[in-house]
Amino acid sequence: MTLLAGFNQPIEQSQQAFRLILKALSEPGVAVNLQSGPAWGALNAASTAVLLTLADQETPLYLCASLSSEQVLTNTRFHTGAPLATQQEDICLALYDHQLQAEDLAALPHGSEISPEFSATLVVQISALAGGNPLRLSGPGVEKYREVSPLLPPALLDYLLDRPQRFPLGLDILLTCGERLLAIPRTTRVEEC
């Protein structure tokens, strides 16, 4: 299997990507551009940048079947050292695409009352960050409200509108499309417009 390039300037690019991911998480609904990064196989550039930035030897990963090619797995192991999660409760970072189902969401770790930080971060590759159902976001990082309309898988839309867990439990969600990323953290309230 051929190794693909990671970041050309690993330190600078991972620091920049980390700052942009934090900006997206702290300002829910604001899209950021993770430019100048590679795209591995079925992973878009933003998803690849998230892997290169957030994954390491202590970050058990889960990749859905359509994103989990041998090429992606080999390059993820080489560039990040991140192991694949052997059990659902071990997942720290999960990557899915538009085929995400309600059962997938229910199986991910949502943390516990004592340790909410043990919830998973969910990365979902979507085809567009606009053109879907209009949603109103409110909560920390949003002055009054912010409207977005990402083209979400139906199961994810249902999850966001009727979260099964009460805060502080839940999933931090990163939506990626090409080089762009938009975050909806678990602290954000989501309503249909």
Residue pairs with C-beta under 8 A, 6 or more apart in sequence:
1 70
1 71
1 74
2 71
3 74
3 75
3 78
4 38
4 40
4 71
4 75
5 38
6 38
6 52
6 75
6 79
7 13
7 14
7 17
7 37
7 38
7 49
7 52
8 36
10 52
13 36
13 37
13 49
13 52
14 52
14 53
17 34
17 37
17 49
17 50
17 52
17 53
18 53
18 54
20 32
20 33
20 34
20 181
21 32
21 34
21 50
21 53
21 54
21 174
21 181
21 183
23 30
23 32
24 30
24 31
24 32
24 174
24 181
24 182
24 183
25 141
25 172
25 174
25 183
25 185
26 141
27 141
27 142
28 137
28 139
28 140
28 141
28 142
28 146
28 183
28 184
28 185
28 187
28 188
29 137
29 142
29 146
29 147
29 148
29 182
29 183
29 184
29 188
30 146
30 182
31 129
31 180
31 181
31 182
32 180
32 181
32 182
33 179
33 180
33 181
34 45
34 46
34 49
34 50
34 179
34 180
34 181
35 45
35 179
37 45
37 46
37 48
37 49
37 52
37 179
38 45
38 48
39 45
39 47
39 48
40 48
40 71
40 72
40 75
40 76
41 67
41 69
41 71
41 72
42 66
42 67
42 69
42 72
42 97
43 51
43 67
43 72
43 95
43 125
44 125
44 176
44 177
44 178
44 179
45 178
45 179
46 176
46 177
46 178
46 179
46 180
46 181
47 67
47 95
47 123
47 125
47 176
49 179
49 181
50 93
50 123
50 174
50 176
50 181
51 61
51 76
51 79
51 80
51 82
51 93
51 95
52 79
52 80
54 93
54 121
55 61
55 76
55 80
55 82
55 93
56 80
56 81
56 82
57 80
57 81
57 82
57 83
58 92
59 80
59 82
59 92
59 93
60 82
60 83
60 84
60 85
60 86
60 90
60 91
60 92
60 93
61 76
61 82
61 83
61 84
61 85
61 91
61 92
61 93
61 94
61 95
62 84
62 85
62 88
62 91
62 93
62 94
62 95
63 72
63 73
63 76
63 84
63 94
63 95
64 94
64 95
64 96
64 97
64 99
64 100
64 104
66 97
66 99
67 95
67 96
67 97
67 125
73 84
76 82
82 93
85 91
85 92
88 107
88 108
88 109
89 109
90 109
91 108
91 109
91 120
92 120
92 121
93 120
93 121
93 123
94 104
94 108
94 120
94 121
94 122
94 123
95 123
95 124
95 125
96 104
96 122
96 123
96 124
96 125
96 153
97 124
97 125
97 126
98 124
98 125
98 126
98 127
98 153
99 153
100 124
100 153
100 155
100 156
101 153
101 155
102 155
102 158
102 159
104 155
105 122
105 155
105 156
105 159
105 171
106 164
108 119
108 120
108 122
108 171
109 118
109 119
109 120
110 119
110 120
110 165
110 169
110 170
110 171
111 117
111 118
111 119
111 168
111 169
111 170
112 118
112 169
113 168
113 169
116 168
116 169
119 169
119 170
119 171
119 172
119 186
120 171
120 172
121 171
121 172
121 173
121 174
122 171
122 172
122 173
122 174
123 173
123 174
123 176
124 152
124 153
124 156
124 173
124 174
124 175
124 176
125 176
125 177
126 150
126 151
126 152
126 153
126 175
126 176
126 177
127 151
127 177
128 150
128 151
128 177
129 148
129 150
129 151
129 175
129 177
129 180
129 182
130 148
130 149
130 150
130 151
131 149
131 151
132 149
132 150
132 151
132 152
132 157
133 149
133 152
133 157
133 192
134 147
134 148
134 149
134 192
134 193
135 147
135 148
135 149
135 150
135 160
135 190
135 191
135 192
135 193
136 145
136 146
136 147
136 190
136 191
136 192
136 193
137 145
137 146
137 147
137 148
137 184
137 188
137 189
137 190
138 144
138 145
138 146
138 188
138 189
138 191
139 187
139 188
139 189
140 185
140 187
140 188
141 185
141 187
141 188
142 188
147 193
148 182
150 175
150 177
150 182
152 160
152 175
156 173
159 171
160 173
160 184
160 190
161 190
161 191
161 192
163 170
163 186
167 186
167 187
168 186
169 186
170 186
171 186
172 183
172 184
172 185
172 186
173 183
173 184
173 185
174 181
174 182
174 183
175 181
175 182
175 183
175 184
184 190
